[in-house]
Amino acid sequence: MAPILTDPIFYLAAIPAVILVGLSKGGLGGAMALIGVPLMALVVSPVQAAAILLPILIVMDMVSLWAWRGFHDRRVLAIMLPGAMLGIGIGWLTAAVVTADHVRLIVGIVTLLFFLRWVADKLRKSEQAAGHSPAKGLFWGTVSGFTSFVAHAGGPPYQVYALPLKQDPKLYTGTSVIFFAIVNAAKLVPYFALGQFDATNLTASLMLVPVAPLATLAGAWVVRRMRPEIFYPLMYAMIFVVSLKLIYDGVAGLWGL
């Protein structure tokens, strides 16, 4: 049996990581999901952590799809999903060239600027719901698919387009659940092709799967009871945390800190 499968330290890191990702998958925002891979990477390589986590994400997606059934915005999905598939394809083709650290840094900077724009709008009291834009949605969908494939950081680009729409929290969450369920399923083929799944990683995924549904349902339970005036400031606070974490990870990786 592979060493990690019998190492208690691995589970001390992996189980909290799965819980945090599950709460995020249930609707509590992307910051906790972003912590998942780095937390597991304390005991295994980041590539192995991502490979172990992806099958668990698929299980979480299925639970989330059930928990948020009936809540979705067809137009958001129609606008953004074609771009996401394009982005996954670009990520697959450039996997040997583009590093995850470059992607983390770029996405972190863009996300931080998005947060600062929201703060400025709040201070000017000029915050208004945005309308749909196929061009913007296609662009941010492509960025989301690409960054999800390369660095498991697809949430912030999706939020750049979707959060300004100011949808009801249930509608926003249900739509994002469908979007990322499709994105994660689409990533399985290139991940297999790139050899990121082996018996050890898949066995580790299987041993951690029982934690996934409970954490995901817990996140959905909280969001269903959250008012918009609480939900959206929380989401933007999560975005701020995500941006700083991405920038730090990107700089640390590129400069060997």
N, C-alpha and C positions, 0 to 999 in steps of 0.2 A: 504494500500500500504506500502511496506517495506520502512524504513526510508531512505535508500540510494537512492531510486528512486526519492525522492523529495528533496534531499539535494544538494544545489548548489555547495558545497565544493567538493562533489564526482565528479561532472562533470568538475570542474576546474582542477582536477587531471587526470580524465579519458580521456577527449578529447585530451589534449596534448599527453598522453600516446599512444592513438590509432594513432594519426598523426605520431609520431616517429616510431612506429612499422610499419605503412604503408609505410613510406619512405624507411625503411629497406627492407620490403618485395618487394618493387619495384626494389631493386638492390643496395641500398646504404650502404650495409654492416650490420653486426650484432650488432654493439655497440648500435645503436639507439633502436633496438628491445629489447636488454637486459635491457634498461632503463624502458621499458614499465611497466612490473610487479612491480618493486620497486616504480615507481612513483604512480601507483594506490594503492600500499600497504601503502601509506601515509594516506589513508582514509578508506581502508578496509584491512582485513587480506591478507597475501600473497596467501593463498590457494584460497580464494574467488576471488582475483584479477586474478589468473591464470585461474580459472573456467570461469569468465566473458570474459576473453580475447580469450579463445580457439575458440568459435564459430566465433568470429570476424576474427581470423586468417584464418579460413576456407574460409570466404568470400574474404579475401585478397588473399588467394591462388588462388581462381578462377579467380580473376581479373588479377593476375600475370601470370597465365597460358595463358590467352588471350593475354596479353601484350607481352609475350615472346614466343609466339607460333612459332614453326619452329626452335628454337635454343635449342639444347640439345645434350649431348654426351651419346649415348646409353651405352657405355662401363662403364662410371662412374656409371651410374644408376644400371647396371647389377652387378657390383662389390660391391657397397655400400648398396643397398637397402635390400638385404637379411640380412646383418648384422644389419641394422637399425630395422628391424622387430624383430630380436632376442633381440636387446637391449631394445625395448619397452616391450617385454615379460618379460625380466629380471626385468625391472623397476616395472612392475605390480606385479610380484611375491614378490619383496623385498620392496614394498611400505611401509610396516609397520615397516621395520627394518632400511633401509638406509635413512638418513636425507638429505634434499636438501642442507643443509649447508656443509656437508662433500663433496658432489658432486661438489658444486660450488668451494670449495677450491682446490680440486684435479684438476678440469678442468682449473681453473685459473692458477695454477702453470705450468701445461703442456702447456697451451697456451702461457704463458710468455716465457717459454724456446723455443718454436717454433719461437716466434718473435725474440728473441735474436740470434737464429741460422741464421735467415734471415739477421739480421743486420751484423753479422759476415761475412756472404757470400758476402754482399754488400761491406764491407770494404776490403775483400780479392779480390773483383772483380771476384769471382768464381761462381756467381749465374748462374745456368743453369736449363732449363726445365727438370722436372723429368718425367720418364716413368710410365706407369701403373704397379701396383703391386696388384694382387688379394688378397694376404695375408694382406698387409697393408690396402687396401681398406675395406676388411671385418672387420678388427679390428676397424678402425676408424668409419666405418658405425655403428658397434655395440655400440661403445662409444657414438656416436652422438644420436642414438635412445634412449639409456638409459638416457643420460643427458637431452635430450629433454623432456622425460617423467617425470623425477624426478624434474628437476629444470628449465625447459624451456631454457636450455643452449646447444642446439644441434648444433648451428652454429660453434663455435670454433673447435670441433673435425672434422666436415665436412671440414672446411677450411684447417686443418692440412694436409689432403690428397689432396684436390682439388686445392688449390692455387699454390703449386709447379709445377703443370702441365702446368702453364702459358698459359692457353687457352685465346682466344679472349674474352674480357669482356662480350660480348653478349652471347657467348657460355657458359661461366662460369655461368653467371647469370641465363640463361634459364635452365641450368641443375640443379642448386641449387633450383630453383623455383619448378621444378617437384619433386625433392627429398623431400623437406619439405612439399609440398602439400600432398604427399602420407603419410609421417610420421604423419602429423597433423590429417589426416583423420583416420589413424590407431589408434591414441590415443583416439578417441571419445569413442570407446567401453569400454576400461578399465576405462576411466574417469566416464562414466555413472555407471559402475559396482561398483566403489568406492564411489558413491554418491556425486560427486563434482558438479553436476548440479541440481538446483532446480528452482522453478518459479521465485524467485527474481533475481538470477544470469542470467537466460535466458532472462528475461525482460530487465535487464540492458544491456545485449549484444545487444538485438534488438534495443534499443534506441541509441546505439553508432555506429551501423552498417553503417548508411549513411556517416559517416566520412571516413570509410575504403577505398572505391574505389578511392576517390579523392587523398588521401595521397599515395596510392600504385601507381597510374598512374603518379603522380608527380615524385616519385622516379625512375620509369622506364624511364620517359622523360629525366631526368638528365643523367642516365647511358648510354643511347643510344648515347649521344653526348660527351661522355668522352673517351679520348685517353688512350691506355693501359699504357703509361708512367705516366699518372696521376692516372688511376684507381687502379693499383696494390700498389703503395705507400700509397694511401688512404685506401685501404683495410687492409694493414698491420698496418697502424696507428690505424684503428678501432680495430684490433685484440689486439694491445697493451692496448688500453683503456678498452676493454672487459676483458682482463686478470686481470688488476688491480681492476676492479669493482667486478669480481668474487671472487678474493682473499679477498678483503675487506668484501664483503657480507658473505663469508664463515667464516672468522675469527670473524667478528662481531656476527654472529649467534651462533657460537660454544662457544665463550667466553662471550656472553651476553653484548657486548659493545653497 
